[in-house]
Amino acid sequence: MFISNLNKNDSRFYYCNKYIGKYLERKGFPILSRQDDLLIFSKTKELQKAITSMPFYIKMFEKVGEK
């Protein structure tokens, strides 16, 4: 079950593509919502640590997946 009425301008959420989203999901972070290939997570300190410690090959998808 996903939350469907999230405001995209809200800074409490982290938006990412499906490659980074799958990595974060495997790390144990719950997905709040999904919009096409865009996954939305709640911004927390633990999430920020996971993002900064991501392997290079996954960080590479962050720039490639942006529209």
N, C-alpha and C positions, 0 to 999 in steps of 0.2 A: 504494500500500500504506500503510495507516494503522496506528498503534499502538492497540490496543483496550483495554488494561488500565491506563489512567491513573487515578491517584487525584485526585479533584476537589479535595481539600483541599491539594494540593501547591502551594507558592508558586512553583515553578520554571516554571509554565506560565501562559500568558495565554489566557483564554477570551473569545471575542467572538461576535457574531452574524454572519450570512453577509454582510452589507453591508460591515462593517469587515474581515472575513476576505478578501473579494475584493480590497479595496483593498491589504491587506498582501501578498496573494499576487502582485498586479501589481507591488508594490515589490520582490519577490524573496525574500520570507520563506517558507520551506517549511511546509506544514501538517503537524503531527504526527498529528492525529486529527480526526475529524468525528463528532459525535453529533447526529443530526437536523439542526437549523439552527445548532448550536453548533460553532464551529471552534476548534481548540486549537493554539497556537503556543508555542515555547520562549521564555522571557523572556531577552532579551539587551539589552545597552546600545543596540545598533542598533535593536532593536524599540521600545524606549522612546522613542528619538529620533523614529522614524517616527510613533508614536502621538501624541506631543506636537506634531508638525508637521503633523498631519492637517488637511485643509481643514474648514471649519466644517460644510458640508453632510454630511460623513461623520461628524463628531463628534456631530451631531444624532441619528444612528441609534444611537449608543451608549446613549443614555437611552431612546429609543423602543423598542429591541429587547429591553430587559431584561424578565425575567418576574417 
